[in-house]
Amino acid sequence: MTVLPYLAAGWILLIGIYGVVSSRNLVHAVICLSVTQSATYVLLLSVGFRRGATAPVFSDIPKNPRTPTVDPVVQAMTLTDIVVGATVTALLLALAVQVAKRRGTVDPGRLRSLERSDSPQGDR
């Protein structure tokens, strides 16, 4: 068993986290978050990998109980993770577009106050 896929998943995770922390743009932060989530794809596929195993479709495999197969649950979890990742990315990008429309910037440093300037209470 090799640890290379686990190291690759850790490296991708660290690159994504560094991008999120050092980002000065909301769109860049969303993309870095997507990179961070792709580390989970690599990790899940690494956990489910078996050398010499076949797909878990048993119609074309001889009736040998010792034939190794890949765990289909891990593959299903990876597909679910991809769908959830795409949904979260779309939602965050839509929020970034709305922030840009309402505030005129996507720089997190310029978005300190979340209050509207025309509110009855004014700026604090």
C-alpha positions as protocol buffer text, in pm:
chain_id: "A"
residue {
  index: 1
  type: MET
  ca { x: 0 y: 0 z: 0 }
}
residue {
  index: 2
  type: THR
  ca { x: 137 y: 338 z: -101 }
}
residue {
  index: 3
  type: VAL
  ca { x: 88 y: 665 z: 81 }
}
residue {
  index: 4
  type: LEU
  ca { x: 132 y: 879 z: -231 }
}
residue {
  index: 5
  type: PRO
  ca { x: -243 y: 941 z: -288 }
}
residue {
  index: 6
  type: TYR
  ca { x: -288 y: 1043 z: 75 }
}
residue {
  index: 7
  type: LEU
  ca { x: 6 y: 1283 z: 49 }
}
residue {
  index: 8
  type: ALA
  ca { x: -139 y: 1425 z: -274 }
}
residue {
  index: 9
  type: ALA
  ca { x: -475 y: 1480 z: -102 }
}
residue {
  index: 10
  type: GLY
  ca { x: -302 y: 1654 z: 189 }
}
residue {
  index: 11
  type: TRP
  ca { x: -99 y: 1872 z: -47 }
}
residue {
  index: 12
  type: ILE
  ca { x: -409 y: 1975 z: -245 }
}
residue {
  index: 13
  type: LEU
  ca { x: -586 y: 2053 z: 83 }
}
residue {
  index: 14
  type: LEU
  ca { x: -300 y: 2273 z: 204 }
}
residue {
  index: 15
  type: ILE
  ca { x: -279 y: 2460 z: -128 }
}
residue {
  index: 16
  type: GLY
  ca { x: -654 y: 2528 z: -118 }
}
residue {
  index: 17
  type: ILE
  ca { x: -651 y: 2644 z: 244 }
}
residue {
  index: 18
  type: TYR
  ca { x: -356 y: 2874 z: 176 }
}
residue {
  index: 19
  type: GLY
  ca { x: -547 y: 3022 z: -119 }
}
residue {
  index: 20
  type: VAL
  ca { x: -858 y: 3082 z: 90 }
}
residue {
  index: 21
  type: VAL
  ca { x: -662 y: 3244 z: 373 }
}
residue {
  index: 22
  type: SER
  ca { x: -450 y: 3467 z: 149 }
}
residue {
  index: 23
  type: SER
  ca { x: -725 y: 3564 z: -96 }
}
residue {
  index: 24
  type: ARG
  ca { x: -808 y: 3929 z: -155 }
}
residue {
  index: 25
  type: ASN
  ca { x: -1102 y: 3853 z: -384 }
}
residue {
  index: 26
  type: LEU
  ca { x: -1425 y: 3667 z: -310 }
}
residue {
  index: 27
  type: VAL
  ca { x: -1425 y: 3485 z: -644 }
}
residue {
  index: 28
  type: HIS
  ca { x: -1066 y: 3370 z: -586 }
}
residue {
  index: 29
  type: ALA
  ca { x: -1165 y: 3247 z: -241 }
}
residue {
  index: 30
  type: VAL
  ca { x: -1453 y: 3044 z: -387 }
}
residue {
  index: 31
  type: ILE
  ca { x: -1222 y: 2884 z: -644 }
}
residue {
  index: 32
  type: CYS
  ca { x: -968 y: 2802 z: -372 }
}
residue {
  index: 33
  type: LEU
  ca { x: -1246 y: 2647 z: -166 }
}
residue {
  index: 34
  type: SER
  ca { x: -1329 y: 2427 z: -466 }
}
residue {
  index: 35
  type: VAL
  ca { x: -964 y: 2322 z: -486 }
}
residue {
  index: 36
  type: THR
  ca { x: -976 y: 2239 z: -116 }
}
residue {
  index: 37
  type: GLN
  ca { x: -1283 y: 2025 z: -168 }
}
residue {
  index: 38
  type: SER
  ca { x: -1117 y: 1838 z: -454 }
}
residue {
  index: 39
  type: ALA
  ca { x: -876 y: 1698 z: -197 }
}
residue {
  index: 40
  type: THR
  ca { x: -1170 y: 1501 z: -58 }
}
residue {
  index: 41
  type: TYR
  ca { x: -1224 y: 1343 z: -401 }
}
residue {
  index: 42
  type: VAL
  ca { x: -865 y: 1221 z: -409 }
}
residue {
  index: 43
  type: LEU
  ca { x: -890 y: 1098 z: -51 }
}
residue {
  index: 44
  type: LEU
  ca { x: -1214 y: 907 z: -107 }
}
residue {
  index: 45
  type: LEU
  ca { x: -1087 y: 745 z: -425 }
}
residue {
  index: 46
  type: SER
  ca { x: -764 y: 651 z: -246 }
}
residue {
  index: 47
  type: VAL
  ca { x: -957 y: 483 z: 33 }
}
residue {
  index: 48
  type: GLY
  ca { x: -1170 y: 283 z: -210 }
}
residue {
  index: 49
  type: PHE
  ca { x: -887 y: 174 z: -442 }
}
residue {
  index: 50
  type: ARG
  ca { x: -787 y: -194 z: -453 }
}
residue {
  index: 51
  type: ARG
  ca { x: -508 y: -311 z: -680 }
}
residue {
  index: 52
  type: GLY
  ca { x: -626 y: -570 z: -930 }
}
residue {
  index: 53
  type: ALA
  ca { x: -991 y: -526 z: -840 }
}
residue {
  index: 54
  type: THR
  ca { x: -1269 y: -500 z: -1093 }
}
residue {
  index: 55
  type: ALA
  ca { x: -1582 y: -291 z: -1107 }
}
residue {
  index: 56
  type: PRO
  ca { x: -1864 y: -411 z: -882 }
}
residue {
  index: 57
  type: VAL
  ca { x: -2072 y: -530 z: -1177 }
}
residue {
  index: 58
  type: PHE
  ca { x: -2104 y: -907 z: -1142 }
}
residue {
  index: 59
  type: SER
  ca { x: -2270 y: -1001 z: -1472 }
}
residue {
  index: 60
  type: ASP
  ca { x: -1944 y: -1060 z: -1658 }
}
residue {
  index: 61
  type: ILE
  ca { x: -1730 y: -1195 z: -1372 }
}
residue {
  index: 62
  type: PRO
  ca { x: -1687 y: -1572 z: -1336 }
}
residue {
  index: 63
  type: LYS
  ca { x: -1846 y: -1726 z: -1026 }
}
residue {
  index: 64
  type: ASN
  ca { x: -1527 y: -1705 z: -823 }
}
residue {
  index: 65
  type: PRO
  ca { x: -1587 y: -1579 z: -467 }
}
residue {
  index: 66
  type: ARG
  ca { x: -1224 y: -1464 z: -443 }
}
residue {
  index: 67
  type: THR
  ca { x: -1251 y: -1211 z: -725 }
}
residue {
  index: 68
  type: PRO
  ca { x: -1169 y: -873 z: -567 }
}
residue {
  index: 69
  type: THR
  ca { x: -1402 y: -585 z: -640 }
}
residue {
  index: 70
  type: VAL
  ca { x: -1388 y: -216 z: -566 }
}
residue {
  index: 71
  type: ASP
  ca { x: -1620 y: -86 z: -295 }
}
residue {
  index: 72
  type: PRO
  ca { x: -1912 y: 86 z: -472 }
}
residue {
  index: 73
  type: VAL
  ca { x: -2008 y: 287 z: -162 }
}
residue {
  index: 74
  type: VAL
  ca { x: -1688 y: 491 z: -181 }
}
residue {
  index: 75
  type: GLN
  ca { x: -1750 y: 561 z: -550 }
}
residue {
  index: 76
  type: ALA
  ca { x: -2105 y: 673 z: -473 }
}
residue {
  index: 77
  type: MET
  ca { x: -1980 y: 898 z: -193 }
}
residue {
  index: 78
  type: THR
  ca { x: -1729 y: 1056 z: -433 }
}
residue {
  index: 79
  type: LEU
  ca { x: -1999 y: 1127 z: -689 }
}
residue {
  index: 80
  type: THR
  ca { x: -2218 y: 1278 z: -418 }
}
residue {
  index: 81
  type: ASP
  ca { x: -1924 y: 1490 z: -302 }
}
residue {
  index: 82
  type: ILE
  ca { x: -1875 y: 1621 z: -656 }
}
residue {
  index: 83
  type: VAL
  ca { x: -2242 y: 1718 z: -685 }
}
residue {
  index: 84
  type: VAL
  ca { x: -2243 y: 1889 z: -346 }
}
residue {
  index: 85
  type: GLY
  ca { x: -1919 y: 2069 z: -435 }
}
residue {
  index: 86
  type: ALA
  ca { x: -2064 y: 2201 z: -760 }
}
residue {
  index: 87
  type: THR
  ca { x: -2376 y: 2319 z: -576 }
}
residue {
  index: 88
  type: VAL
  ca { x: -2179 y: 2496 z: -303 }
}
residue {
  index: 89
  type: THR
  ca { x: -1954 y: 2661 z: -561 }
}
residue {
  index: 90
  type: ALA
  ca { x: -2254 y: 2785 z: -760 }
}
residue {
  index: 91
  type: LEU
  ca { x: -2419 y: 2923 z: -446 }
}
residue {
  index: 92
  type: LEU
  ca { x: -2104 y: 3100 z: -328 }
}
residue {
  index: 93
  type: LEU
  ca { x: -2042 y: 3250 z: -672 }
}
residue {
  index: 94
  type: ALA
  ca { x: -2401 y: 3376 z: -680 }
}
residue {
  index: 95
  type: LEU
  ca { x: -2347 y: 3536 z: -339 }
}
residue {
  index: 96
  type: ALA
  ca { x: -2023 y: 3697 z: -462 }
}
residue {
  index: 97
  type: VAL
  ca { x: -2211 y: 3843 z: -761 }
}
residue {
  index: 98
  type: GLN
  ca { x: -2476 y: 3986 z: -531 }
}
residue {
  index: 99
  type: VAL
  ca { x: -2210 y: 4136 z: -302 }
}
residue {
  index: 100
  type: ALA
  ca { x: -2042 y: 4294 z: -605 }
}
residue {
  index: 101
  type: LYS
  ca { x: -2374 y: 4438 z: -723 }
}
residue {
  index: 102
  type: ARG
  ca { x: -2471 y: 4581 z: -384 }
}
residue {
  index: 103
  type: ARG
  ca { x: -2131 y: 4691 z: -255 }
}
residue {
  index: 104
  type: GLY
  ca { x: -1936 y: 4749 z: -575 }
}
residue {
  index: 105
  type: THR
  ca { x: -1640 y: 4539 z: -463 }
}
residue {
  index: 106
  type: VAL
  ca { x: -1538 y: 4180 z: -405 }
}
residue {
  index: 107
  type: ASP
  ca { x: -1247 y: 4269 z: -176 }
}
residue {
  index: 108
  type: PRO
  ca { x: -1315 y: 4117 z: 168 }
}
residue {
  index: 109
  type: GLY
  ca { x: -1112 y: 4393 z: 334 }
}
residue {
  index: 110
  type: ARG
  ca { x: -1355 y: 4657 z: 209 }
}
residue {
  index: 111
  type: LEU
  ca { x: -1659 y: 4461 z: 328 }
}
residue {
  index: 112
  type: ARG
  ca { x: -1609 y: 4507 z: 700 }
}
residue {
  index: 113
  type: SER
  ca { x: -1950 y: 4650 z: 781 }
}
residue {
  index: 114
  type: LEU
  ca { x: -2252 y: 4448 z: 680 }
}
residue {
  index: 115
  type: GLU
  ca { x: -2496 y: 4723 z: 775 }
}
residue {
  index: 116
  type: ARG
  ca { x: -2651 y: 4938 z: 508 }
}
residue {
  index: 117
  type: SER
  ca { x: -2535 y: 5299 z: 523 }
}
residue {
  index: 118
  type: ASP
  ca { x: -2893 y: 5424 z: 475 }
}
residue {
  index: 119
  type: SER
  ca { x: -3026 y: 5233 z: 776 }
}
residue {
  index: 120
  type: PRO
  ca { x: -3206 y: 5439 z: 1045 }
}
residue {
  index: 121
  type: GLN
  ca { x: -2936 y: 5357 z: 1301 }
}
residue {
  index: 122
  type: GLY
  ca { x: -2654 y: 5488 z: 1078 }
}
residue {
  index: 123
  type: ASP
  ca { x: -2292 y: 5379 z: 1106 }
}
residue {
  index: 124
  type: ARG
  ca { x: -2171 y: 5278 z: 1448 }
}
